Amino acid sequence: MSDEGNLMTLETTKGAVVIRMRPDLAPNHVAHIKKLVNEGFYDGIVFHRVIDGFMAQTGCPHGTGTGGSKYPNLKQEFNAAPHVRGTASMARAQNPDSANSQFFICFDKAGFLDRQYTVWGEVIEGMENVDKIKRGEPVKDPDKIISAKIS
């Protein structure tokens, strides 16, 4: 599978993070995220929930974990990809079909999430920058995505 058009670069306050998107695993989620990136949705959005040894979550326009994009929620695309260090997966509410714009990057293996959340990518560069993101629930003076681009 070609990476062309499937690499998302997040310029964060801690440095660049490159995520290889996986349309083979979650085609609708990847298409949705690309649309949001191209509209500038993620630019300036904070990492609002960051739990040491678990994950860093972002993608809420309110910075609180309560919001999504103007688009409808996505139907789940649970797949066999494991939640391991560097996995990019969709956050959601109780309803499996409630993912919208929020996603998280795993710091470590989180097998209890497997087949419960939609994995749509993996960090291929800059995981050391993800590791530096400020922790908290909620985070005080959080790190943020300065800009997101697809290449």
VMD Tcl script that draws the C-alpha trace (Angstrom):
set ca {
  {0.00 0.00 0.00}
  {1.34 3.42 -0.97}
  {1.72 6.07 1.72}
  {0.98 8.76 -0.85}
  {-1.92 10.86 0.42}
  {-2.02 8.79 3.61}
  {0.54 10.55 5.79}
  {-0.74 13.06 8.32}
  {1.83 15.39 9.85}
  {0.85 17.04 13.12}
  {3.00 20.03 14.00}
  {2.58 20.09 17.77}
  {3.94 22.34 20.51}
  {6.36 19.46 21.25}
  {7.46 18.85 17.63}
  {6.32 16.99 14.52}
  {4.40 13.70 14.63}
  {3.81 11.73 11.42}
  {0.92 9.26 11.33}
  {0.55 6.69 8.56}
  {-3.17 6.51 7.92}
  {-4.67 3.08 7.21}
  {-7.62 3.29 4.80}
  {-7.30 -0.49 4.43}
  {-8.45 -0.80 8.08}
  {-10.92 2.08 8.40}
  {-11.66 3.71 5.03}
  {-14.53 5.92 6.24}
  {-12.65 7.17 9.31}
  {-9.54 7.98 7.24}
  {-11.63 9.85 4.63}
  {-13.39 11.79 7.43}
  {-10.12 12.76 9.14}
  {-8.58 13.85 5.81}
  {-11.62 16.06 5.16}
  {-11.26 17.65 8.63}
  {-7.50 18.16 8.16}
  {-8.03 19.78 4.76}
  {-10.60 22.14 6.32}
  {-8.11 23.13 9.05}
  {-10.31 21.64 11.78}
  {-7.39 20.29 13.86}
  {-5.25 23.45 13.68}
  {-4.95 24.88 17.20}
  {-6.79 22.00 18.92}
  {-5.37 20.88 22.28}
  {-4.48 17.50 23.75}
  {-7.18 17.69 26.44}
  {-6.81 14.26 28.04}
  {-3.33 12.76 28.44}
  {-2.83 9.76 30.71}
  {0.71 8.60 31.45}
  {1.38 5.07 30.21}
  {-1.92 5.07 28.30}
  {-2.69 7.69 25.66}
  {-2.89 11.33 24.49}
  {-6.32 12.43 23.24}
  {-7.13 15.39 20.98}
  {-9.67 16.54 18.41}
  {-12.27 18.31 20.58}
  {-13.02 21.83 19.29}
  {-13.95 22.90 22.87}
  {-10.78 21.41 24.40}
  {-12.87 19.49 26.93}
  {-13.66 16.14 25.30}
  {-17.31 17.12 24.80}
  {-17.36 18.16 21.14}
  {-16.94 17.01 17.57}
  {-17.02 18.38 14.05}
  {-20.08 19.74 12.23}
  {-20.39 16.36 10.48}
  {-22.43 13.37 11.66}
  {-20.81 10.69 13.80}
  {-19.19 7.72 12.06}
  {-20.31 4.12 12.03}
  {-17.63 2.06 13.80}
  {-14.97 0.25 11.75}
  {-13.52 -1.97 14.48}
  {-10.68 -4.07 13.10}
  {-8.00 -6.53 14.14}
  {-5.19 -3.97 14.43}
  {-3.93 -4.00 18.04}
  {-3.68 -0.94 20.29}
  {0.08 -0.73 20.85}
  {2.62 2.08 21.26}
  {2.01 4.60 18.46}
  {-1.47 3.40 17.48}
  {-3.87 6.16 16.37}
  {-7.46 5.27 17.22}
  {-10.80 7.06 17.44}
  {-12.25 8.23 20.73}
  {-15.98 7.71 21.15}
  {-18.78 7.80 23.69}
  {-20.63 4.72 24.98}
  {-22.29 4.17 21.60}
  {-19.89 2.33 19.24}
  {-21.07 4.56 16.37}
  {-20.26 7.85 18.13}
  {-16.73 8.59 16.87}
  {-16.44 11.97 15.17}
  {-13.28 14.11 15.34}
  {-11.56 13.05 18.56}
  {-8.72 10.56 18.42}
  {-5.94 9.33 20.63}
  {-2.38 8.06 20.27}
  {-1.33 5.19 22.54}
  {1.82 5.59 24.64}
  {1.86 1.87 25.33}
  {0.05 -1.41 24.66}
  {-3.66 -1.12 25.53}
  {-5.08 -4.49 24.51}
  {-8.32 -3.92 26.41}
  {-9.26 -1.43 23.64}
  {-8.77 -3.94 20.81}
  {-11.85 -4.37 18.60}
  {-13.70 -1.81 20.76}
  {-12.29 1.33 19.14}
  {-11.50 2.06 15.49}
  {-7.76 1.95 14.75}
  {-7.03 4.14 11.71}
  {-3.27 4.73 11.77}
  {0.11 4.52 13.45}
  {2.84 6.98 14.33}
  {5.85 6.37 12.07}
  {7.92 9.43 13.11}
  {7.99 11.67 16.16}
  {6.74 9.27 18.83}
  {9.34 10.86 21.12}
  {7.38 14.12 20.70}
  {4.11 12.39 21.63}
  {5.91 11.18 24.78}
  {6.59 14.83 25.75}
  {2.94 15.95 25.62}
  {1.85 17.39 28.94}
  {-0.20 14.97 31.10}
  {-3.52 15.62 32.80}
  {-7.28 15.00 32.88}
  {-7.97 17.78 32.06}
  {-4.54 19.16 31.17}
  {-3.61 22.57 32.58}
  {-2.13 24.80 29.83}
  {-2.19 21.86 27.38}
  {-0.01 21.13 24.40}
  {-1.72 21.48 21.06}
  {-1.71 20.72 17.36}
  {-0.40 23.88 15.69}
  {-1.25 22.50 12.26}
  {-2.23 19.22 10.61}
  {-1.39 18.41 6.97}
  {-1.91 15.44 4.67}
  {0.86 14.41 2.26}
}
mol new
graphics top color blue
foreach p $ca { graphics top sphere $p radius 0.5 }
foreach p [lrange $ca 0 end-1] q [lrange $ca 1 end] { graphics top cylinder $p $q radius 0.2 }
display resetview
